[in-house]
Amino acid sequence: MEQDDVQLIACIPRLRRYARAMVGNRGDADDLVQDTIERGWSRLSSWRRGSDMRAWLFGIMHNMYVDQLRKPALATDILDDDTPVTPVRAAQADGLEIRDMEAALQLLPPEQREILLLVALEEMTYEEVAATLRIPLCTVMSRLSRAREKLRASLEGRTIVVPLKVVK
């Protein structure tokens, strides 16, 4: 196995964690990771050696996620539930807090949620996020600020009032 292959495989756990937090559904997240790895593997020759492969793969994942949001979804039925049972924490309060956090994250607009997750979960710098998503640094900072405020308000049970733009 070549060094590039090893490096790509080493990114899978972080890709899975990010996809699950962003998508919210384990099956859809795993599909997104698989599609990302497949595309990354097939285009490994286009990756610039010496650059951050994780950021390159996150960029691929971001583009695939946006493409999936734009496509109309096909109606499917689950035929067999072979989902492994997730271990439950001993304290019910911990489980409720995690559930509340997941629900609050899903209420964020996708463009804010992905930036929040890249910074908080993946510990990427603002500059790395801007390069990964190909957006200006100031956009990263403003979306992150709005995401944090909405998340905080949601967890505190407050409602954020969004001012309407008046069109003349």
C-alpha positions as CSV (number, residue, x, y, z in Angstrom):
1,M,0.0,0.0,0.0
2,E,1.3,3.4,-0.9
3,Q,1.7,6.3,1.5
4,D,-1.1,8.2,-0.1
5,D,-3.5,5.3,0.3
6,V,-2.5,4.9,4.0
7,Q,-3.1,8.7,4.5
8,L,-6.5,8.5,2.8
9,I,-7.6,5.5,4.9
10,A,-6.5,7.3,8.1
11,C,-9.0,10.1,7.3
12,I,-12.0,7.8,7.4
13,P,-12.8,8.0,11.1
14,R,-12.8,11.9,11.0
15,L,-14.9,11.8,7.8
16,R,-17.4,9.5,9.4
17,R,-17.6,11.7,12.6
18,Y,-18.1,14.9,10.5
19,A,-20.7,13.3,8.2
20,R,-22.7,11.9,11.0
21,A,-22.8,15.2,12.9
22,M,-23.7,17.1,9.7
23,V,-26.3,14.7,8.2
24,G,-27.8,13.4,11.4
25,N,-28.7,10.0,10.0
26,R,-26.1,7.2,10.3
27,G,-27.1,5.5,7.1
28,D,-27.0,8.6,5.0
29,A,-23.7,9.7,6.7
30,D,-22.1,6.4,5.9
31,D,-23.2,6.6,2.3
32,L,-21.7,10.1,2.1
33,V,-18.4,8.9,3.5
34,Q,-18.4,6.0,1.1
35,D,-19.1,8.2,-1.9
36,T,-16.4,10.7,-0.7
37,I,-13.8,7.9,-0.3
38,E,-14.6,6.5,-3.7
39,R,-14.3,9.9,-5.4
40,G,-11.1,10.7,-3.4
41,W,-9.6,7.3,-4.3
42,S,-10.4,7.7,-8.0
43,R,-9.0,11.2,-8.0
44,L,-6.0,10.6,-5.8
45,S,-3.7,11.7,-8.5
46,S,-5.2,15.2,-8.4
47,W,-4.3,15.6,-4.7
48,R,-1.3,17.8,-4.3
49,R,1.3,16.0,-2.3
50,G,2.3,17.9,0.8
51,S,-1.1,19.5,1.2
52,D,-3.6,18.5,3.9
53,M,-5.4,15.4,2.6
54,R,-8.1,15.8,5.3
55,A,-9.0,19.2,4.1
56,W,-9.0,17.9,0.5
57,L,-11.4,15.1,1.4
58,F,-13.6,17.4,3.5
59,G,-13.9,19.6,0.4
60,I,-15.0,16.6,-1.7
61,M,-17.5,15.7,1.0
62,H,-18.8,19.2,1.2
63,N,-19.4,19.3,-2.6
64,M,-21.1,15.9,-2.6
65,Y,-23.3,16.9,0.3
66,V,-24.4,20.1,-1.5
67,D,-25.0,18.1,-4.6
68,Q,-27.2,15.7,-2.6
69,L,-29.2,18.6,-1.1
70,R,-29.9,19.9,-4.6
71,K,-31.1,16.6,-6.0
72,P,-34.7,15.5,-5.4
73,A,-34.8,12.6,-2.9
74,L,-36.1,9.2,-3.9
75,A,-38.7,7.7,-1.6
76,T,-37.3,4.6,0.0
77,D,-38.5,2.1,2.6
78,I,-36.3,0.4,5.2
79,L,-36.7,-3.3,4.6
80,D,-34.6,-4.7,7.4
81,D,-33.4,-2.8,10.5
82,D,-30.0,-4.3,11.2
83,T,-28.7,-1.1,12.8
84,P,-26.4,-1.9,15.7
85,V,-27.6,-0.8,19.1
86,T,-25.9,2.3,20.3
87,P,-24.7,2.0,23.9
88,V,-26.7,4.1,26.3
89,R,-25.0,6.3,28.9
90,A,-25.8,5.5,32.5
91,A,-27.1,8.9,33.3
92,Q,-30.3,9.9,31.6
93,A,-29.4,13.6,31.7
94,D,-26.4,13.0,29.6
95,G,-28.5,11.2,27.0
96,L,-31.0,14.0,27.0
97,E,-28.3,16.7,26.6
98,I,-26.8,14.8,23.6
99,R,-30.3,14.4,22.0
100,D,-30.9,18.1,22.6
101,M,-27.6,19.1,21.0
102,E,-28.2,16.8,18.0
103,A,-31.6,18.4,17.5
104,A,-30.3,21.9,17.9
105,L,-27.5,21.2,15.3
106,Q,-30.1,19.9,12.8
107,L,-32.1,23.2,13.2
108,L,-29.1,25.2,11.9
109,P,-28.9,25.9,8.2
110,P,-26.5,23.5,6.5
111,E,-24.0,26.2,5.6
112,Q,-23.8,27.2,9.3
113,R,-23.8,23.7,10.6
114,E,-20.9,22.5,8.5
115,I,-18.7,25.4,9.5
116,L,-19.5,24.9,13.2
117,L,-18.7,21.2,12.9
118,L,-15.5,21.8,11.0
119,V,-14.3,24.3,13.7
120,A,-15.6,22.6,16.8
121,L,-15.6,18.9,16.0
122,E,-12.7,18.7,13.5
123,E,-10.7,21.5,15.1
124,M,-9.9,23.1,11.8
125,T,-8.7,26.7,11.8
126,Y,-10.9,29.4,10.2
127,E,-8.3,29.6,7.3
128,E,-8.5,25.8,6.8
129,V,-12.3,25.9,6.7
130,A,-12.3,28.8,4.2
131,A,-9.9,26.9,2.0
132,T,-11.8,23.6,2.3
133,L,-15.2,25.2,1.5
134,R,-13.7,27.7,-1.0
135,I,-15.4,30.7,0.7
136,P,-13.9,33.9,2.1
137,L,-12.6,33.9,5.6
138,C,-15.0,36.7,6.7
139,T,-17.9,34.4,5.5
140,V,-16.6,31.6,7.7
141,M,-16.4,33.9,10.7
142,S,-19.9,35.4,10.2
143,R,-21.6,32.0,9.6
144,L,-19.8,30.6,12.7
145,S,-20.9,33.5,14.8
146,R,-24.5,33.1,13.7
147,A,-24.4,29.3,14.2
148,R,-23.0,29.6,17.7
149,E,-25.7,32.2,18.7
150,K,-28.5,30.1,17.2
151,L,-27.2,26.9,18.9
152,R,-26.9,28.7,22.2
153,A,-30.4,30.2,21.9
154,S,-31.9,26.8,20.9
155,L,-30.3,25.0,23.8
156,E,-31.5,27.8,26.2
157,G,-35.0,27.5,24.8
158,R,-35.0,31.0,23.3
159,T,-36.2,32.0,19.9
160,I,-33.9,34.0,17.5
161,V,-35.8,36.7,15.6
162,V,-34.4,37.1,12.2
163,P,-35.0,40.6,10.8
164,L,-36.7,40.7,7.4
165,K,-35.2,42.6,4.6
166,V,-37.5,45.3,3.2
167,V,-37.5,45.3,-0.6
168,K,-38.4,48.6,-2.2
